[in-house]
Amino acid sequence: MGLVPVWRIRTGDVAASPVPPPALETKLAPGFAASPAPPPALVTKIAARVATIPDADARERAIRAMGWAELKRAVPDCSACALHRTRTQTVFGIGDENADWMLVGEAPGAEEDRLGEPFVGQAGRLLDNMLAAIRLKRGENVYIANVLKCRPPANRNPEPDEVARCSPHLVRQIELIRPKLIVAMGRFAAQALLNSNASIASMRGRVHRYQGVPTIVTYHPAYLLRSLPDKSKAWADLLFAVRTLRELKQV
């Protein structure tokens, strides 16, 4: 590809990324008409209902019937698990809502919880440089989200119940975005999406599927900051993702 992965060479010299541009204006996919925005009162009622529905199946059906406006209001009001008691704010996701690429991490950390955006701080700057190395940019044909929308206390691993209750939000995001490729970033994200206890090493280099979407596994940027030798492996994963998407577009 002729690309120079500067981010792969060293960690301490990761430069601050420019302020990401506003999310691109949503473009409709061919053959799909725009849905009218629901009235605010209806949106509020739907969000409140989803947050209190005791039946998991009914709650999931309600979430999967939402459009972007309803979903963006439902997530901050969610109290389906105990994480709502300790979060500062929810971290919904950011990017192009018709993106070909979707990146999925584990859960918000302290900075994400404070700022309300996924992958910020030094790990976020590294991720931005990784994207730039394959000619992508935060907000442009990339959507970034997490398995969980709330930060687990002390950045502990999410509990299964938390994943189960939050997953419908991610599933609905995927249904609305319709990405051509998902990149699971980090062991927990990969294991949660693929319902597996396998290691990152055994899941890398293969095309999996989550919600019917081709999915590739790689390391989390925060891990790469601590493990320099694995940066070359992450670069190989990105090149594999680029080739996979290119092949998918040719089918």
C-alpha positions as a Python dict, from the first residue, in 0.01 Angstrom:
ca = {
    (1, 'M'): (0, 0, 0),
    (2, 'G'): (301, 229, 31),
    (3, 'L'): (188, 348, 373),
    (4, 'V'): (432, 436, 650),
    (5, 'P'): (289, 332, 988),
    (6, 'V'): (461, 595, 1199),
    (7, 'W'): (257, 489, 1503),
    (8, 'R'): (420, 144, 1485),
    (9, 'I'): (772, 274, 1535),
    (10, 'R'): (759, 426, 1882),
    (11, 'T'): (511, 498, 2158),
    (12, 'G'): (653, 793, 2352),
    (13, 'D'): (657, 1015, 2045),
    (14, 'V'): (289, 982, 1962),
    (15, 'A'): (189, 1332, 1861),
    (16, 'A'): (-134, 1497, 1960),
    (17, 'S'): (-393, 1448, 1690),
    (18, 'P'): (-580, 1740, 1545),
    (19, 'V'): (-923, 1803, 1684),
    (20, 'P'): (-1149, 1559, 1498),
    (21, 'P'): (-1401, 1716, 1261),
    (22, 'P'): (-1771, 1713, 1337),
    (23, 'A'): (-1944, 1390, 1241),
    (24, 'L'): (-2022, 1385, 873),
    (25, 'E'): (-2374, 1456, 765),
    (26, 'T'): (-2551, 1125, 735),
    (27, 'K'): (-2592, 1000, 379),
    (28, 'L'): (-2872, 761, 296),
    (29, 'A'): (-2786, 426, 148),
    (30, 'P'): (-2928, 365, -201),
    (31, 'G'): (-3288, 253, -193),
    (32, 'F'): (-3354, 368, 163),
    (33, 'A'): (-3572, 665, 244),
    (34, 'A'): (-3520, 893, 539),
    (35, 'S'): (-3745, 826, 837),
    (36, 'P'): (-3920, 1131, 981),
    (37, 'A'): (-3784, 1238, 1317),
    (38, 'P'): (-4021, 1137, 1597),
    (39, 'P'): (-4168, 1415, 1811),
    (40, 'P'): (-3960, 1489, 2124),
    (41, 'A'): (-4238, 1378, 2357),
    (42, 'L'): (-4252, 1037, 2191),
    (43, 'V'): (-3875, 1002, 2203),
    (44, 'T'): (-3877, 1076, 2575),
    (45, 'K'): (-4150, 821, 2640),
    (46, 'I'): (-3966, 550, 2445),
    (47, 'A'): (-3639, 618, 2627),
    (48, 'A'): (-3809, 609, 2966),
    (49, 'R'): (-3991, 288, 2882),
    (50, 'V'): (-3678, 105, 2765),
    (51, 'A'): (-3495, 200, 3085),
    (52, 'T'): (-3761, 32, 3303),
    (53, 'I'): (-3882, -268, 3102),
    (54, 'P'): (-3818, -575, 3320),
    (55, 'D'): (-3850, -827, 3037),
    (56, 'A'): (-3519, -851, 2853),
    (57, 'D'): (-3670, -967, 2526),
    (58, 'A'): (-3924, -687, 2524),
    (59, 'R'): (-3653, -436, 2609),
    (60, 'E'): (-3434, -561, 2326),
    (61, 'R'): (-3725, -545, 2079),
    (62, 'A'): (-3795, -188, 2187),
    (63, 'I'): (-3432, -86, 2139),
    (64, 'R'): (-3408, -252, 1800),
    (65, 'A'): (-3712, -57, 1682),
    (66, 'M'): (-3540, 276, 1754),
    (67, 'G'): (-3392, 522, 1509),
    (68, 'W'): (-3085, 730, 1585),
    (69, 'A'): (-3277, 1000, 1771),
    (70, 'E'): (-3448, 755, 2006),
    (71, 'L'): (-3132, 556, 2065),
    (72, 'K'): (-2924, 863, 2146),
    (73, 'R'): (-3181, 964, 2407),
    (74, 'A'): (-3232, 616, 2548),
    (75, 'V'): (-2868, 542, 2627),
    (76, 'P'): (-2807, 836, 2867),
    (77, 'D'): (-3131, 749, 3049),
    (78, 'C'): (-3051, 378, 3077),
    (79, 'S'): (-3054, 227, 3425),
    (80, 'A'): (-3068, -139, 3321),
    (81, 'C'): (-2755, -230, 3518),
    (82, 'A'): (-2575, -95, 3824),
    (83, 'L'): (-2319, 101, 3620),
    (84, 'H'): (-2560, 391, 3589),
    (85, 'R'): (-2497, 464, 3958),
    (86, 'T'): (-2122, 520, 3917),
    (87, 'R'): (-2084, 670, 3570),
    (88, 'T'): (-2025, 1039, 3506),
    (89, 'Q'): (-2194, 1011, 3168),
    (90, 'T'): (-2256, 752, 2901),
    (91, 'V'): (-2026, 715, 2602),
    (92, 'F'): (-2254, 655, 2305),
    (93, 'G'): (-2006, 645, 2017),
    (94, 'I'): (-1880, 884, 1754),
    (95, 'G'): (-1827, 898, 1380),
    (96, 'D'): (-1984, 862, 1040),
    (97, 'E'): (-2323, 700, 1082),
    (98, 'N'): (-2296, 540, 737),
    (99, 'A'): (-1938, 419, 782),
    (100, 'D'): (-1786, 120, 607),
    (101, 'W'): (-1559, 66, 910),
    (102, 'M'): (-1676, 20, 1267),
    (103, 'L'): (-1429, -8, 1555),
    (104, 'V'): (-1550, -162, 1881),
    (105, 'G'): (-1361, -143, 2208),
    (106, 'E'): (-1434, -275, 2553),
    (107, 'A'): (-1577, 0, 2773),
    (108, 'P'): (-1511, 364, 2858),
    (109, 'G'): (-1215, 446, 3081),
    (110, 'A'): (-1182, 741, 3314),
    (111, 'E'): (-1112, 998, 3041),
    (112, 'E'): (-1390, 863, 2819),
    (113, 'D'): (-1628, 879, 3113),
    (114, 'R'): (-1527, 1240, 3173),
    (115, 'L'): (-1540, 1355, 2810),
    (116, 'G'): (-1820, 1134, 2675),
    (117, 'E'): (-1619, 1013, 2374),
    (118, 'P'): (-1458, 671, 2309),
    (119, 'F'): (-1083, 624, 2271),
    (120, 'V'): (-943, 953, 2399),
    (121, 'G'): (-614, 1034, 2573),
    (122, 'Q'): (-288, 873, 2465),
    (123, 'A'): (-457, 553, 2348),
    (124, 'G'): (-697, 763, 2141),
    (125, 'R'): (-409, 953, 1982),
    (126, 'L'): (-243, 625, 1894),
    (127, 'L'): (-569, 500, 1742),
    (128, 'D'): (-599, 816, 1532),
    (129, 'N'): (-245, 758, 1403),
    (130, 'M'): (-327, 396, 1328),
    (131, 'L'): (-629, 509, 1126),
    (132, 'A'): (-421, 770, 943),
    (133, 'A'): (-175, 496, 843),
    (134, 'I'): (-452, 329, 641),
    (135, 'R'): (-586, 662, 515),
    (136, 'L'): (-882, 681, 750),
    (137, 'K'): (-974, 954, 997),
    (138, 'R'): (-1192, 972, 1304),
    (139, 'G'): (-1530, 1097, 1184),
    (140, 'E'): (-1471, 1007, 818),
    (141, 'N'): (-1604, 666, 715),
    (142, 'V'): (-1527, 526, 1061),
    (143, 'Y'): (-1763, 479, 1353),
    (144, 'I'): (-1612, 413, 1696),
    (145, 'A'): (-1804, 259, 1986),
    (146, 'N'): (-1765, 27, 2284),
    (147, 'V'): (-1934, -291, 2401),
    (148, 'L'): (-2045, -98, 2711),
    (149, 'K'): (-2168, 260, 2716),
    (150, 'C'): (-2077, 315, 3084),
    (151, 'R'): (-1743, 294, 3262),
    (152, 'P'): (-1700, 2, 3502),
    (153, 'P'): (-1562, 126, 3837),
    (154, 'A'): (-1181, 130, 3852),
    (155, 'N'): (-1176, 16, 3488),
    (156, 'R'): (-1249, -342, 3586),
    (157, 'N'): (-1364, -592, 3325),
    (158, 'P'): (-1735, -571, 3248),
    (159, 'E'): (-1958, -830, 3411),
    (160, 'P'): (-2160, -1066, 3188),
    (161, 'D'): (-2487, -915, 3308),
    (162, 'E'): (-2364, -568, 3214),
    (163, 'V'): (-2268, -687, 2867),
    (164, 'A'): (-2602, -862, 2821),
    (165, 'R'): (-2801, -553, 2918),
    (166, 'C'): (-2592, -311, 2712),
    (167, 'S'): (-2542, -522, 2397),
    (168, 'P'): (-2880, -431, 2241),
    (169, 'H'): (-2756, -72, 2210),
    (170, 'L'): (-2449, -183, 2014),
    (171, 'V'): (-2653, -422, 1802),
    (172, 'R'): (-2890, -140, 1709),
    (173, 'Q'): (-2599, 89, 1624),
    (174, 'I'): (-2467, -178, 1388),
    (175, 'E'): (-2810, -221, 1230),
    (176, 'L'): (-2837, 153, 1170),
    (177, 'I'): (-2483, 202, 1044),
    (178, 'R'): (-2465, -118, 838),
    (179, 'P'): (-2083, -127, 834),
    (180, 'K'): (-1905, -349, 588),
    (181, 'L'): (-1641, -443, 843),
    (182, 'I'): (-1607, -447, 1223),
    (183, 'V'): (-1269, -434, 1396),
    (184, 'A'): (-1282, -567, 1753),
    (185, 'M'): (-1010, -391, 1951),
    (186, 'G'): (-875, -582, 2247),
    (187, 'R'): (-926, -918, 2413),
    (188, 'F'): (-1244, -837, 2600),
    (189, 'A'): (-1418, -675, 2302),
    (190, 'A'): (-1326, -970, 2080),
    (191, 'Q'): (-1439, -1227, 2336),
    (192, 'A'): (-1765, -1042, 2403),
    (193, 'L'): (-1855, -994, 2037),
    (194, 'L'): (-1757, -1344, 1930),
    (195, 'N'): (-1884, -1519, 2247),
    (196, 'S'): (-1547, -1685, 2293),
    (197, 'N'): (-1281, -1734, 2558),
    (198, 'A'): (-1011, -1765, 2293),
    (199, 'S'): (-695, -1556, 2306),
    (200, 'I'): (-626, -1261, 2078),
    (201, 'A'): (-342, -1460, 1921),
    (202, 'S'): (-578, -1741, 1815),
    (203, 'M'): (-846, -1503, 1683),
    (204, 'R'): (-619, -1276, 1478),
    (205, 'G'): (-575, -1323, 1105),
    (206, 'R'): (-922, -1467, 1043),
    (207, 'V'): (-1254, -1319, 940),
    (208, 'H'): (-1522, -1379, 1203),
    (209, 'R'): (-1879, -1250, 1205),
    (210, 'Y'): (-2079, -1047, 1455),
    (211, 'Q'): (-2443, -973, 1378),
    (212, 'G'): (-2370, -1097, 1027),
    (213, 'V'): (-2092, -842, 970),
    (214, 'P'): (-1737, -959, 887),
    (215, 'T'): (-1526, -898, 1199),
    (216, 'I'): (-1150, -883, 1246),
    (217, 'V'): (-968, -894, 1579),
    (218, 'T'): (-669, -685, 1682),
    (219, 'Y'): (-506, -539, 1992),
    (220, 'H'): (-641, -248, 2192),
    (221, 'P'): (-437, 74, 2153),
    (222, 'A'): (-393, 97, 2531),
    (223, 'Y'): (-230, -247, 2527),
    (224, 'L'): (-2, -144, 2242),
    (225, 'L'): (124, 147, 2451),
    (226, 'R'): (250, -110, 2702),
    (227, 'S'): (370, -375, 2458),
    (228, 'L'): (579, -228, 2178),
    (229, 'P'): (661, -559, 2003),
    (230, 'D'): (293, -619, 1929),
    (231, 'K'): (262, -296, 1731),
    (232, 'S'): (392, -480, 1424),
    (233, 'K'): (119, -741, 1472),
    (234, 'A'): (-146, -470, 1495),
    (235, 'W'): (-14, -319, 1173),
    (236, 'A'): (-46, -660, 1006),
    (237, 'D'): (-405, -681, 1136),
    (238, 'L'): (-489, -342, 983),
    (239, 'L'): (-346, -443, 647),
    (240, 'F'): (-547, -764, 667),
    (241, 'A'): (-859, -557, 740),
    (242, 'V'): (-790, -332, 440),
    (243, 'R'): (-750, -634, 211),
    (244, 'T'): (-1061, -799, 352),
    (245, 'L'): (-1275, -490, 294),
    (246, 'R'): (-1138, -450, -56),
    (247, 'E'): (-1231, -810, -136),
    (248, 'L'): (-1576, -769, 16),
    (249, 'K'): (-1643, -469, -207),
    (250, 'Q'): (-1550, -674, -512),
    (251, 'V'): (-1801, -948, -439),
}
